[in-house]
C-alpha cells in the first residue's frame, strides 16, 4: 500500500509545474505609460509624456545582471493645456532646445519583497545628474510583465521652474508614475 502511495505522490509531483526564472527583455512602449501629478495653486494637475524609449534586461533569477534605461522626449509633454505645454519646454523649465531628453540608467536591482524591487540609478534632467532609487512592483499577467513604479522628483534639484516659477505656485515635488509593459521571454 505504501509503495502505491509513494508512486502516486511521485506521479502527481512530476506533473506540477516547476518554478523557473522569468525574463523580460523587450518593452512595449505603446502599452507603457509615463505620467505625473503636481499641485498648482492648490489644484491637483495631471500630465503625461507621449514619447519615450526604454530598454530592459530583467531575469528574476539573476538580479545582478538586471538593467534598464529610459529616454524621455521632454517635448512630448502633455500637461493638460497648450499654454502649460508651451511654457514647460522653455529654459525656465525643461529647456528642450538644449536638453531634449531626460535619461534614467539603472545601476542595481534589489528585491525588497514578493515581486517588489528597488532600482538604483542615475537620473539626468536638464544637464544635471542625481542618484535616485525607484520602488517598482512587477505584476505578471498572462506572459506579460507590468512594472509599476513611482518616483518623487524634487524640481529644485534639477533647476526646474526658475525665475517667476521659483515660488510655490507649482509644488516643489512632482510625482512621476510609470507603467512599463514587457512580454515574458
Secondary structure as the mmCIF struct_conf table of DSSP 4:
data_model
#
loop_
_struct_conf.conf_type_id
_struct_conf.id
_struct_conf.beg_label_comp_id
_struct_conf.beg_label_asym_id
_struct_conf.beg_label_seq_id
_struct_conf.end_label_comp_id
_struct_conf.end_label_asym_id
_struct_conf.end_label_seq_id
HELX_RH_AL_P HELX_RH_AL_P1 UNK A 2 UNK A 15
BEND BEND1 UNK A 16 UNK A 16
HELX_LH_PP_P HELX_LH_PP_P1 UNK A 17 UNK A 19
STRN STRN1 UNK A 23 UNK A 24
TURN_TY1_P TURN_TY1_P1 UNK A 29 UNK A 31
STRN STRN2 UNK A 33 UNK A 40
TURN_TY1_P TURN_TY1_P2 UNK A 41 UNK A 42
STRN STRN3 UNK A 43 UNK A 49
STRN STRN4 UNK A 52 UNK A 59
TURN_TY1_P TURN_TY1_P3 UNK A 60 UNK A 61
HELX_RH_3T_P HELX_RH_3T_P1 UNK A 63 UNK A 65
STRN STRN5 UNK A 67 UNK A 73
HELX_RH_3T_P HELX_RH_3T_P2 UNK A 74 UNK A 76
STRN STRN6 UNK A 77 UNK A 78
BEND BEND2 UNK A 80 UNK A 81
HELX_RH_AL_P HELX_RH_AL_P2 UNK A 82 UNK A 88
TURN_TY1_P TURN_TY1_P4 UNK A 89 UNK A 89
BEND BEND3 UNK A 90 UNK A 90
TURN_TY1_P TURN_TY1_P5 UNK A 91 UNK A 94
TURN_TY1_P TURN_TY1_P6 UNK A 96 UNK A 98
STRN STRN7 UNK A 101 UNK A 113
TURN_TY1_P TURN_TY1_P7 UNK A 114 UNK A 115
STRN STRN8 UNK A 116 UNK A 125
TURN_TY1_P TURN_TY1_P8 UNK A 126 UNK A 127
STRN STRN9 UNK A 128 UNK A 141
TURN_TY1_P TURN_TY1_P9 UNK A 142 UNK A 143
STRN STRN10 UNK A 144 UNK A 154
HELX_RH_3T_P HELX_RH_3T_P3 UNK A 155 UNK A 158
TURN_TY1_P TURN_TY1_P10 UNK A 159 UNK A 159
BEND BEND4 UNK A 161 UNK A 161
HELX_RH_3T_P HELX_RH_3T_P4 UNK A 163 UNK A 165
BEND BEND5 UNK A 166 UNK A 169
STRN STRN11 UNK A 170 UNK A 170
BEND BEND6 UNK A 172 UNK A 172
STRN STRN12 UNK A 173 UNK A 183
STRN STRN13 UNK A 184 UNK A 184
#
